[in-house]
Amino acid sequence: MFFNPSVNDKLQALALSLTANVEARPTQGPLFTGVDLGTANIVTAVVDAAGFPVAGSLTRSRSCIRDGLVLDYMGSVAILREQVRRLREAGFPIREAAAAYPPGTTGRNASVFRNVLEAVGLEVKTLVDEPSAAGLALEIASGAVVDIGGGTTGISVIRDGKVVYSADEATGGIHVDLVLAGHFRIPDVEAEELKRNSERQEELFPLIRPVFEKMASIVKRHLALQSAETLFLVGGTSAFPGIETVMAKETGLPVLKPRIPLLVTPLGIALNCLQVGSKPTTKSKESDVG
């Protein structure tokens, strides 16, 4: 099973929008926004009525979110407020938005993600679980989505377009940083920058391979409960070269990785907002998110 090649085109367009110096310009038709409050990054993606990315913003945020919980509410609001301000000033009058919560997040913990968006004046059309958002972005009907972010590894099995099983465990990019920090005796922040250096990644791979093997063993254990034919790697840590080889060897399954795994979930959240469209906004109660 493969995802539609156009998915990579959309991810590339979103990536370009994060770095381009966008001048103010008129927009045609409605815009739909997705906000991904992650452990390492807060990403806002904006798509048009055709579902194509037209704008975006990314901010590093190591201390705001941890293990699927909003630890620094005011810090998260401040980052998102600045992103929204910049996007609006660039000519994108975003209003309707969606947010996502990690697998296993329920009740008030999930509702906090909505509260962050509402605090900056966005009209929250829906909340969606991260695996469903990723599956929508990848345009897949079945398979296992493995979301390796900054703090956790999420495993979700999708069948007929629906999530039938999900789990989330605390092993992610931060643990890679800790290994590098310990080996080179440098601060965690420097270790994270080292990890992102493409010229050093081949050299670093043997050092951090055991962390990837642990992630793969977590995935294998959960998939023993729910079968899947293909793994789809998403999340920022999945971008590290070679992780897909480790995952395939450990699980014995084919592994597919889109061009820019970090942006899959933000794109999917925006597309989920588009799907909801102009339906009336309904305030989430605790029961709405489990």
C-alpha positions as a printed NumPy array, in Angstrom:
array([[  0.   ,   0.   ,   0.   ],
       [  1.255,   3.475,  -0.832],
       [  0.076,   6.993,  -0.163],
       [ -0.8  ,   9.329,  -2.989],
       [  2.365,  10.943,  -4.456],
       [  0.583,  14.314,  -4.345],
       [  0.923,  14.143,  -0.556],
       [  4.63 ,  14.924,  -0.885],
       [  3.799,  17.906,  -3.09 ],
       [  1.504,  19.291,  -0.403],
       [  4.098,  18.728,   2.304],
       [  6.721,  20.473,   0.208],
       [  4.405,  23.435,  -0.357],
       [  3.74 ,  23.69 ,   3.376],
       [  7.471,  23.497,   4.121],
       [  8.186,  26.311,   1.668],
       [  5.499,  28.465,   3.266],
       [  7.279,  28.153,   6.618],
       [ 10.448,  29.768,   5.295],
       [  9.214,  32.075,   2.535],
       [  8.986,  35.812,   3.075],
       [  5.325,  36.057,   2.207],
       [  4.15 ,  39.548,   1.298],
       [  0.624,  40.657,   2.087],
       [ -1.687,  39.604,  -0.695],
       [ -5.43 ,  39.115,  -1.145],
       [ -6.787,  35.607,  -0.643],
       [ -9.637,  34.049,  -2.547],
       [-12.138,  31.826,  -0.803],
       [-12.142,  30.521,   2.764],
       [ -9.061,  29.377,   4.641],
       [ -8.833,  26.438,   7.043],
       [ -6.246,  26.185,   9.789],
       [ -4.716,  23.29 ,  11.683],
       [ -2.654,  23.73 ,  14.848],
       [ -0.288,  21.001,  16.022],
       [  0.824,  21.61 ,  19.612],
       [  3.824,  19.301,  19.776],
       [  6.581,  18.633,  22.291],
       [  9.373,  20.07 ,  20.142],
       [  7.419,  22.373,  17.812],
       [  4.158,  24.263,  17.545],
       [  3.096,  24.216,  13.893],
       [  0.217,  26.054,  12.261],
       [ -0.822,  24.982,   8.751],
       [ -3.277,  26.828,   6.507],
       [ -5.   ,  25.275,   3.484],
       [ -7.384,  26.695,   0.915],
       [-10.779,  25.328,  -0.105],
       [ -9.044,  22.808,  -2.403],
       [ -6.994,  21.454,   0.49 ],
       [ -3.696,  22.854,  -0.769],
       [ -1.3  ,  24.508,   1.715],
       [ -1.016,  28.288,   1.303],
       [  0.673,  29.377,   4.539],
       [  2.219,  28.091,   7.724],
       [  4.28 ,  28.886,  10.791],
       [  6.618,  26.839,  12.987],
       [  8.08 ,  27.691,  16.386],
       [ 10.378,  25.561,  18.539],
       [  8.766,  24.859,  21.921],
       [ 10.633,  22.396,  24.115],
       [  8.949,  23.383,  27.382],
       [  5.272,  23.989,  26.516],
       [  4.034,  20.459,  25.75 ],
       [  5.279,  17.211,  27.236],
       [  3.949,  13.665,  26.806],
       [  0.701,  14.907,  25.303],
       [ -0.032,  17.394,  28.087],
       [ -0.005,  21.188,  27.889],
       [  2.428,  21.987,  30.71 ],
       [  2.871,  25.679,  29.925],
       [ -0.552,  26.96 ,  28.913],
       [  0.393,  30.628,  28.816],
       [  3.587,  29.891,  26.89 ],
       [  1.654,  27.883,  24.305],
       [ -0.897,  30.678,  23.943],
       [  1.861,  33.28 ,  23.515],
       [  3.561,  31.278,  20.738],
       [  0.326,  30.604,  18.89 ],
       [ -0.852,  34.21 ,  19.245],
       [  2.356,  35.402,  17.573],
       [  1.966,  32.862,  14.763],
       [ -1.614,  33.957,  14.126],
       [ -0.612,  37.621,  14.167],
       [  2.132,  37.079,  11.602],
       [ -0.092,  35.019,   9.311],
       [ -2.875,  37.59 ,   9.4  ],
       [ -0.454,  40.439,   8.76 ],
       [  0.91 ,  38.48 ,   5.78 ],
       [ -2.547,  38.551,   4.208],
       [ -4.118,  35.338,   5.503],
       [ -7.234,  36.206,   7.563],
       [ -7.415,  32.871,   9.35 ],
       [-10.409,  32.329,  11.615],
       [-11.664,  28.737,  11.46 ],
       [ -9.272,  26.195,  12.963],
       [ -8.881,  22.679,  14.283],
       [ -6.591,  21.224,  16.921],
       [ -5.381,  17.687,  17.582],
       [ -4.651,  15.659,  20.678],
       [ -2.328,  12.62 ,  21.091],
       [ -3.579,   9.02 ,  21.295],
       [ -5.004,   8.185,  24.692],
       [ -5.622,  11.828,  25.645],
       [ -9.156,  12.262,  26.978],
       [-11.479,  14.588,  28.876],
       [-10.061,  17.846,  30.188],
       [ -6.555,  17.05 ,  28.949],
       [ -7.841,  16.978,  25.367],
       [-10.059,  20.029,  25.866],
       [ -7.031,  22.131,  26.82 ],
       [ -5.855,  21.935,  23.201],
       [ -9.123,  23.614,  22.182],
       [ -8.693,  26.235,  24.899],
       [ -5.27 ,  27.286,  23.578],
       [ -6.734,  28.029,  20.133],
       [ -9.762,  29.861,  21.516],
       [ -7.477,  31.998,  23.701],
       [ -5.931,  33.545,  20.562],
       [ -9.294,  34.226,  18.911],
       [ -9.56 ,  31.209,  16.614],
       [-12.951,  29.593,  16.084],
       [-12.388,  25.914,  16.805],
       [-14.458,  23.839,  14.41 ],
       [-13.308,  20.462,  15.672],
       [-10.819,  18.438,  17.692],
       [ -9.25 ,  15.387,  16.072],
       [ -6.892,  12.713,  17.334],
       [ -3.418,  12.96 ,  15.801],
       [ -3.464,   9.522,  14.074],
       [ -6.71 ,  10.327,  12.268],
       [ -5.214,  13.641,  11.147],
       [ -2.083,  11.922,   9.856],
       [ -4.131,   9.293,   8.036],
       [ -6.198,  12.008,   6.368],
       [ -3.068,  13.841,   5.208],
       [ -1.551,  10.626,   3.839],
       [ -4.854,   9.678,   2.197],
       [ -4.712,   6.12 ,   3.533],
       [ -7.616,   3.875,   4.439],
       [ -5.682,   1.232,   6.379],
       [ -2.287,   0.651,   7.956],
       [ -0.385,   1.546,  11.111],
       [  0.613,   5.175,  11.626],
       [  3.708,   5.483,  13.812],
       [  4.072,   9.064,  15.033],
       [  7.509,   9.661,  16.566],
       [  7.558,  13.123,  18.019],
       [  9.681,  14.947,  20.524],
       [  8.369,  13.212,  23.621],
       [  6.475,  10.092,  22.632],
       [  5.992,   7.348,  20.083],
       [  2.356,   6.937,  19.079],
       [  1.048,   3.812,  17.382],
       [ -2.351,   3.778,  15.726],
       [ -3.989,   1.188,  13.523],
       [ -6.373,   2.487,  10.868],
       [ -8.956,   0.323,   9.121],
       [-11.478,   1.613,   6.599],
       [-10.397,   5.146,   7.448],
       [-11.092,   4.756,  11.178],
       [ -8.676,   4.422,  14.085],
       [ -9.369,   1.04 ,  15.696],
       [ -6.43 ,   0.949,  18.085],
       [ -4.055,   3.56 ,  19.501],
       [ -1.353,   3.842,  22.128],
       [  1.307,   6.36 ,  23.093],
       [  4.551,   5.695,  24.971],
       [  7.207,   8.04 ,  26.301],
       [ 10.119,   7.515,  23.935],
       [ 10.843,  10.191,  21.343],
       [ 13.262,  12.78 ,  20.064],
       [ 14.058,  14.065,  23.547],
       [ 15.508,  10.648,  24.399],
       [ 17.732,  10.842,  21.326],
       [ 18.934,  14.239,  22.575],
       [ 19.745,  12.781,  25.994],
       [ 21.91 ,  10.047,  24.469],
       [ 23.845,  12.572,  22.393],
       [ 24.147,  14.993,  25.313],
       [ 25.57 ,  12.264,  27.514],
       [ 28.014,  10.993,  24.899],
       [ 29.385,  14.391,  23.913],
       [ 28.888,  16.01 ,  27.348],
       [ 26.908,  18.905,  25.95 ],
       [ 23.583,  20.54 ,  26.96 ],
       [ 20.347,  19.032,  25.648],
       [ 19.683,  22.053,  23.44 ],
       [ 23.047,  21.641,  21.72 ],
       [ 22.373,  17.924,  21.338],
       [ 19.117,  18.694,  19.557],
       [ 20.903,  21.   ,  17.117],
       [ 23.547,  18.337,  16.533],
       [ 20.828,  15.797,  15.778],
       [ 19.358,  18.105,  13.133],
       [ 22.729,  18.595,  11.38 ],
       [ 22.415,  16.542,   8.182],
       [ 26.196,  16.461,   7.759],
       [ 26.622,  14.637,  11.086],
       [ 23.647,  12.266,  11.008],
       [ 25.46 ,   9.332,   9.402],
       [ 28.153,   9.57 ,  12.077],
       [ 25.573,   9.833,  14.871],
       [ 23.364,   6.96 ,  13.735],
       [ 25.284,   4.152,  15.555],
       [ 25.046,   6.114,  18.809],
       [ 21.287,   6.583,  18.671],
       [ 20.336,   3.355,  16.916],
       [ 19.479,   1.703,  20.289],
       [ 16.86 ,   4.42 ,  20.887],
       [ 15.325,   3.712,  17.487],
       [ 15.398,  -0.014,  18.254],
       [ 13.485,   0.657,  21.473],
       [ 10.896,   2.646,  19.511],
       [ 10.613,  -0.205,  17.027],
       [ 10.181,  -2.765,  19.804],
       [  7.354,  -0.657,  21.247],
       [  5.652,  -0.633,  17.858],
       [  6.133,  -4.384,  17.424],
       [  4.655,  -5.094,  20.859],
       [  1.534,  -3.08 ,  20.154],
       [  1.083,  -4.526,  16.678],
       [  1.055,  -7.991,  18.203],
       [ -2.398,  -6.98 ,  19.435],
       [ -3.575,  -5.409,  16.169],
       [ -2.259,  -6.579,  12.812],
       [ -1.235,  -4.18 ,  10.062],
       [  0.255,  -4.663,   6.609],
       [  2.181,  -1.395,   6.317],
       [  3.773,   1.162,   8.647],
       [  3.622,   4.864,   7.888],
       [  6.228,   6.937,   9.726],
       [  5.333,  10.512,  10.666],
       [  6.537,  13.019,  13.25 ],
       [  9.716,  15.061,  13.436],
       [ 11.971,  12.314,  14.8  ],
       [ 10.997,  10.088,  11.863],
       [ 12.954,  12.458,   9.617],
       [ 16.268,  11.074,  10.879],
       [ 17.823,   8.963,   8.076],
       [ 17.882,   5.235,   8.765],
       [ 15.082,   5.028,  11.294],
       [ 12.83 ,   3.417,   8.693],
       [ 15.38 ,   0.615,   8.207],
       [ 15.439,  -0.116,  11.932],
       [ 11.642,  -0.086,  12.081],
       [ 11.317,  -2.452,   9.119],
       [ 13.885,  -4.909,  10.499],
       [ 12.303,  -5.04 ,  13.935],
       [  8.674,  -5.335,  12.834],
       [  9.13 ,  -7.269,   9.599],
       [  6.728,  -4.899,   7.843],
       [  7.216,  -2.544,   4.887],
       [  7.753,   1.019,   6.079],
       [  6.771,   4.128,   4.132],
       [  7.962,   7.585,   5.074],
       [  6.744,  10.78 ,   3.399],
       [  9.217,  13.44 ,   2.345],
       [  8.67 ,  15.727,   5.364],
       [  7.223,  13.628,   8.214],
       [  7.174,  16.554,  10.666],
       [  4.437,  18.302,   8.685],
       [  2.083,  15.365,   8.077],
       [ -0.016,  15.826,  11.206],
       [ -0.312,  19.654,  10.947],
       [ -1.455,  19.267,   7.335],
       [ -3.969,  16.617,   8.359],
       [ -5.376,  18.826,  11.122],
       [ -5.955,  21.639,   8.616],
       [ -7.59 ,  19.19 ,   6.199],
       [ -9.831,  17.988,   9.017],
       [-10.897,  21.588,   9.569],
       [-11.677,  21.78 ,   5.856],
       [-13.785,  18.605,   6.061],
       [-15.89 ,  20.081,   8.813],
       [-16.237,  23.198,   6.678],
       [-19.022,  25.566,   7.542],
       [-20.778,  23.326,  10.041],
       [-21.826,  25.2  ,  13.191],
       [-19.199,  25.182,  15.932],
       [-20.107,  22.958,  18.862],
       [-18.373,  23.436,  22.166],
       [-16.662,  20.239,  23.267],
       [-17.72 ,  18.712,  26.516],
       [-15.565,  16.183,  28.316],
       [-17.544,  13.38 ,  26.685],
       [-16.748,  14.764,  23.231],
       [-13.114,  13.699,  23.605],
       [-13.514,  10.63 ,  25.708]])
